[in-house]
């Protein structure tokens, strides 16, 4: 009995140790970033992990002035939210048809979507830039959102299709007996059941649209339309970098992501667990 209690205490201690270690690993970069956002350039360069002698809150107004932080955060929020809405609206019907219908061409269409996952972004930069120039869509959020949607559709369709295939087809049959067509079945029954996987994909698409740099760099040249990643480059001049305001900008840009994740994290975890069970 004594050995059992000792073994149980060791297991509990090990669990707490691992939990504390993971918390430190997770929050340490955030803490260092926040502390650095209150330092001067010299203090950051002399010691990243040192405590500032004086708190320089002026870095936050400087970040707003140098990178137009509030506008760029708003631009990124707009692009990311519209991208995830368009992605879900397109991907859900496509996934439903692929998962529930038996047309002969659907398997080929599904593999074509999956091939999109393997396309490196860098291979498309020249083509996307030429298309944008030909269409006159430089500095157009519409074109940027379409590009982001295109690169997120393959992953969204893959996740949604796998989730819908795991749902009991008896739901479809019962709904059709009650007079539901495909559109009503998708919107009133399938979509509400798929909320966990939709939330998971929404987080992934939002992070991509909110923080993507490469396409925003080549498609957006108007400083008033800069997204966060593009505006981040404003802190670097030819020979100097304003590290304090840059770290302050990072902290400010993280706040919307943290808020959205706090609202959706339960559904995200449920979606991941469901995906693990259903394959």
Secondary structure by P-SEA (a helix, b strand, c coil): caaaaaaaaaaaaaaaaaaaaaaaaaaaaaaaaaaaaaccaaaaaacccccccccccaaaaaaaaacaaaaaaaaaaaaaaaaaaaaaaaaaaaaaaaacccccaaaaaaaaaaaaaacccccaaaaaaaaaaaacccccaaaaaaaaaaaaaaaaaaaaaaaaaaccaaaaaaaaaacccaaaaaaccccccaaaaaaaaaaaaaaaaacccaaaaacccccccccccccccccccccccaaaaaaaaaaaaaaaaaaaaaacaaaaaaaaaaaaaac
